[in-house]
Amino acid sequence: MVDADSGWDGRAGEARTGRGTRDTGGTWGMRGARAADALPDRRVAAPDSRVALPGRRVAAVSLVALAALATGCEPGTATGAQDAPPPARPTRAAAPSPTAPVTEDAKPRTAPPPSPSASTAAPAPSPDPTTARPAPEPSTAPPPRVLMRTGSESDRVRELQARLRQIGHFGRNPTGYYGSVTADAVRSFQAKRSLPVTGSTDEVTWGRLLAMTRVPKAAELRPPTERPLAAPDERCLKGRVLCISKNSRTLAWMIDGKVVSAMDVRFGSEYTPTREGVFEVFWKSRDHVSTLYDTPMPYALFFSGGQAVHYSADFAANGYGGASHGCVNVRDKKKVAALFGQVRTGDKVVVYW
């Protein structure tokens, strides 16, 4: 029999519930809804009669809506479950094929909107590849040629010393010998002119010095002594005398009170002092070598035991930074050579303060 009040027949209810009973009130209970979830989605068949009653049509629509809510599906349209198309799903843009080459056309034509934090920050400047400069290559130019160095002895060394003295780098008279004092003076000049500080005089250093100084006069190149002569001792005023002052550190070759030549000298240390007093030259030895200290003593004029007036290469190189073993050292080789030729055995020697 057909239940006219519910709008649905009992057989259809049995088929939906799978239990052979129907729910009261013409609507599905929870058990009917769970059974409907388990069954495949089918269209709701009309009853055996050709024309469905209005009550049945309303019940069918209610049944479909309830089943949709129970399964979580999207609701259909209001035209009825039998002619409602499946809900449209949002489509996604197809991803590019992984094998397809990426070209400039694949890049977005418009930049994405900046984030709030990025809009307030200034963009970092990117390096300009066109302004980058390559690293300088090491210079392959040969170093300037060295003209004078420690150990050199010449008139050009004398000129170097005279020119350095003009601008305050050499504090004594020229000697013509390139020793440690001259090397220090050259280093001072090079450092002040931002040149390589070597202590040797190369072409660049010499050229710069020539441009800053004038040609030295004869008196500047060959002055009698580095320091002014002291007033001669009264014992030096008569005869042929080597007048040697420890105070002024000079030697004056005098004949009858007149100075023939003068030169710088140095003396022994406090442990080997040069004797003071009046002596005579008792022996001359041009190429003498000390048997006690095994050192050269050229142009030696002996006046007291092993003490003599002679040329000293160490004095020429190091100046007053050293001392003798008691002898009177002369650093100007040409002057002491000339003195050796003029002094005779028996000439007087006076050493005083």
C-alpha positions in Angstrom: 0.0 0.0 0.0 1.0 3.6 -0.5 1.3 6.0 2.3 -0.4 9.1 0.8 0.6 11.3 3.8 4.3 10.8 3.5 4.6 11.0 -0.3 6.8 8.0 -0.5 6.1 4.2 -0.7 7.3 1.7 1.8 9.3 -0.3 -0.7 11.4 2.6 -1.7 12.0 3.3 2.0 13.1 -0.2 2.5 15.4 0.0 -0.4 17.0 3.2 1.0 17.3 2.0 4.6 18.2 -1.6 3.8 16.3 -2.7 6.9 12.7 -3.5 5.6 11.1 -0.8 7.7 10.3 2.8 7.0 10.7 5.9 9.2 7.6 7.6 10.5 6.6 11.1 9.6 7.6 10.9 5.9 11.2 12.0 6.5 14.5 10.2 7.0 16.0 9.6 10.4 19.8 9.5 11.1 19.9 5.8 10.3 18.3 6.4 6.9 20.8 9.2 6.2 23.8 7.0 7.0 22.4 4.2 4.8 21.9 6.7 2.0 25.6 7.7 2.3 26.6 4.0 1.8 24.6 3.6 -1.4 25.8 4.7 -4.8 24.5 8.1 -6.0 21.5 7.3 -8.2 18.6 9.4 -9.5 15.4 9.0 -7.5 13.0 6.8 -9.4 9.4 8.0 -9.7 6.7 5.6 -8.4 5.1 3.1 -10.8 2.5 5.7 -11.8 3.4 7.9 -14.8 2.5 11.1 -13.1 4.1 11.8 -9.8 2.0 13.5 -7.2 3.0 16.9 -5.9 3.6 15.6 -2.4 6.0 13.0 -3.7 8.0 15.6 -5.7 8.5 17.7 -2.6 9.6 14.7 -0.6 12.1 13.8 -3.3 13.7 17.2 -3.2 13.9 17.2 0.6 15.5 13.8 0.5 18.2 14.9 -1.9 19.0 18.1 0.0 19.3 16.2 3.3 21.5 13.6 1.8 23.8 16.3 0.4 24.2 18.0 3.7 25.0 14.7 5.4 27.8 13.8 3.0 29.4 17.4 2.9 28.8 17.9 -0.9 28.0 21.2 -2.4 24.2 21.9 -2.6 22.5 21.6 -6.0 20.3 24.1 -7.8 16.6 24.7 -7.0 15.4 22.9 -10.2 15.5 19.5 -8.7 18.1 16.8 -8.1 17.5 15.0 -11.4 18.6 17.9 -13.7 21.2 19.6 -11.4 24.6 19.6 -13.1 27.7 18.7 -11.1 29.1 21.7 -9.3 31.9 23.5 -11.1 35.3 23.3 -9.6 37.7 26.2 -9.7 40.3 25.7 -12.4 44.0 26.3 -11.9 46.5 27.6 -14.4 48.3 24.8 -16.1 51.9 24.6 -14.9 54.5 24.9 -17.6 56.0 21.7 -18.8 59.2 20.8 -17.0 60.8 20.1 -20.4 59.8 23.3 -22.0 62.6 25.9 -22.1 62.2 29.0 -20.0 62.4 32.2 -21.9 62.0 35.8 -21.2 58.4 35.6 -22.2 57.8 33.3 -19.2 58.7 36.1 -16.8 55.8 38.3 -15.4 55.5 41.5 -17.3 54.6 43.5 -14.2 56.5 43.4 -10.9 54.5 42.1 -7.9 53.4 44.9 -5.5 56.1 45.6 -2.9 55.6 44.6 0.7 54.9 47.3 3.3 58.3 47.0 4.8 60.1 47.1 1.4 58.2 50.2 0.4 59.9 52.3 3.1 63.5 50.9 2.7 65.7 52.4 0.0 66.9 49.8 -2.5 70.5 48.7 -2.2 72.6 50.0 -5.1 73.7 47.3 -7.5 77.3 47.4 -8.7 77.7 48.8 -12.2 79.6 46.2 -14.2 80.6 48.9 -16.7 82.5 50.9 -14.1 84.5 48.1 -12.6 88.2 48.5 -13.1 90.6 45.5 -13.4 93.3 45.1 -10.7 96.5 46.8 -11.7 99.2 44.4 -13.0 102.5 44.4 -11.2 105.1 46.6 -12.7 107.7 44.9 -14.8 110.0 47.9 -15.2 113.5 47.3 -13.9 114.6 49.2 -10.7 116.6 52.3 -11.2 120.4 51.9 -11.6 122.4 52.5 -8.4 125.1 55.1 -8.9 126.7 55.2 -5.4 126.4 53.0 -2.3 128.2 52.3 1.0 131.9 51.8 0.2 132.0 54.1 -2.8 134.7 56.7 -2.8 134.9 59.4 -5.5 134.5 63.1 -6.3 130.8 62.4 -7.1 130.3 61.1 -3.5 131.9 64.4 -2.3 129.4 66.3 -4.5 126.6 64.2 -3.1 127.6 65.1 0.4 127.9 68.8 -0.4 124.5 68.9 -2.0 122.9 67.0 0.9 124.5 69.5 3.3 122.9 72.4 1.4 119.4 71.2 2.3 120.2 70.0 5.8 120.6 66.3 5.5 124.4 66.0 5.9 125.8 67.7 9.0 129.5 67.8 8.2 132.0 68.7 5.5 132.3 66.3 2.5 134.9 63.6 2.7 134.4 61.8 -0.6 133.8 58.5 1.1 130.3 56.8 1.2 130.0 55.5 4.8 127.2 54.9 7.2 126.8 58.7 7.9 126.3 59.4 4.2 123.9 56.4 3.9 121.8 57.8 6.8 121.7 61.2 5.1 120.5 59.6 1.9 117.8 57.7 3.7 116.6 60.9 5.4 116.4 62.6 2.0 114.6 59.6 0.4 112.0 59.4 3.2 111.2 63.1 3.0 110.7 62.9 -0.7 108.6 59.7 -0.6 111.2 57.7 -2.5 112.2 54.1 -1.7 114.3 54.3 1.4 117.4 52.2 0.5 120.4 54.4 1.7 121.9 53.9 -1.8 121.9 56.7 -4.4 120.1 55.5 -7.5 119.3 57.5 -10.7 115.9 58.7 -9.3 117.4 59.9 -6.0 120.3 61.6 -7.7 118.1 63.3 -10.2 115.8 64.6 -7.5 118.7 65.9 -5.5 120.2 67.7 -8.5 116.9 69.4 -9.2 116.7 70.8 -5.6 120.3 72.0 -5.1 122.9 74.1 -6.9 126.4 73.2 -8.0 128.7 73.2 -4.9 131.5 75.7 -4.8 135.1 74.6 -4.4 135.2 75.7 -0.7 132.1 73.6 -0.1 133.6 70.5 -1.7 137.0 70.7 0.0 136.8 72.7 3.2 139.9 72.6 5.5 138.0 70.9 8.3 134.5 70.1 9.4 134.9 72.3 12.5 136.7 75.5 12.9 140.3 75.3 14.0 141.0 76.0 17.6 143.5 78.7 18.5 146.9 77.1 18.2 148.8 76.2 21.3 151.8 78.5 21.8 154.1 75.5 21.3 152.9 75.2 17.7 154.0 78.8 16.7 157.6 78.0 15.9 159.1 75.5 13.5 157.4 72.6 11.7 154.6 71.3 13.9 151.7 68.9 13.7 149.4 70.9 16.0 146.6 68.6 17.2 143.6 69.9 19.3 141.5 67.4 21.2 139.0 70.2 21.9 138.2 71.1 18.3 139.2 67.6 17.0 141.3 69.1 14.3 144.9 68.7 13.1 146.7 71.8 11.6 150.0 71.3 9.7 151.9 74.5 10.6 155.2 76.0 9.5 156.4 79.0 11.6 152.9 79.8 12.9 151.2 79.5 9.5 148.6 76.9 8.7 149.6 74.9 5.6 146.7 72.4 5.8 144.0 71.3 8.2 141.9 68.1 8.6 139.4 66.4 11.0 140.8 63.8 13.4 139.5 61.5 16.1 141.3 60.0 19.1 141.4 56.9 21.3 138.6 55.9 23.7 138.8 56.3 27.5 140.3 52.8 27.7 143.0 53.5 25.0 143.5 57.3 25.2 145.7 59.3 23.0 148.6 60.7 24.9 149.0 64.4 25.3 152.2 66.4 25.2 155.1 67.3 22.9 156.5 64.6 20.7 158.6 64.0 17.5 157.9 62.0 14.4 160.3 59.1 14.7 159.1 56.8 12.0 157.1 57.0 8.8 155.3 53.9 7.3 153.2 54.4 4.1 151.4 51.0 4.0 151.6 50.1 7.7 149.5 47.3 9.2 149.1 47.1 13.0 150.7 43.9 14.4 148.7 44.3 17.6 145.2 44.8 16.1 145.8 43.5 12.6 144.3 46.6 11.0 145.6 48.8 8.1 147.3 52.1 9.1 148.2 53.8 5.8 150.4 56.9 5.8 151.4 56.3 9.4 153.5 59.0 11.2 154.6 57.5 14.5 155.2 59.9 17.4 154.7 58.0 20.7 155.3 54.2 20.9 152.6 52.6 18.8 150.6 55.8 18.4 150.7 57.5 15.1 148.8 59.9 12.8 147.3 57.8 10.0 144.3 57.4 7.6 141.3 55.5 9.0 138.7 53.9 6.7 136.5 53.3 9.7 136.6 57.0 10.6 135.8 57.9 7.0 132.8 55.5 7.0 131.4 55.9 10.6 132.6 59.3 11.7 132.8 60.1 15.3 130.6 57.1 16.2 133.8 55.1 16.9 137.3 55.7 18.3 140.9 54.6 17.7 143.2 52.5 19.9 145.1 55.6 20.8 146.2 56.8 17.3 145.2 60.1 15.7 142.8 59.0 12.9 142.4 61.1 9.7 139.4 60.5 7.4 140.4 62.5 4.4 142.7 60.2 2.5 144.1 62.7 0.1 144.9 65.2 2.7 146.8 62.7 4.9 148.6 61.4 1.9 149.8 64.9 1.1 150.7 65.4 4.7 152.7 62.2 4.7 154.8 63.6 1.8 155.6 66.9 3.5 156.3 65.8 7.1 159.9 64.8 7.9 161.3 62.6 10.6 162.1 64.8 13.7 159.2 67.3 13.1 157.4 68.3 16.2 154.0 66.9 17.3 151.9 68.8 19.9 148.7 67.1 21.3 146.7 69.3 23.7 143.2 70.3 24.9 
